[in-house]
Amino acid sequence: MQDILTFIITREGFRRPSPTHTAEADQRFYDTAAPLAGKMHAARQRLARWRHRLPRRETAGT
């Protein structure tokens, strides 16, 4: 999952030249990655809560 996230975010860096200062590039990466990671975490929590409320398959037929 982390590799996919890294690829999606760094893909933009392939289209334009990266800055010569690596600290600036690192900061821009984390500024972009942090909000996206937060949204993904929240979505996974909502999905887990929704799946927890579903009836179990082995008990649904009885």
Buried (B, 14 or more C-beta within 10 A) or exposed (E): EEEEEEEEBBEEEEEEEEEEEEEEBEEBBEEBBEEEBEEEEEEEEEEEEEEEEEEEEEEEEE
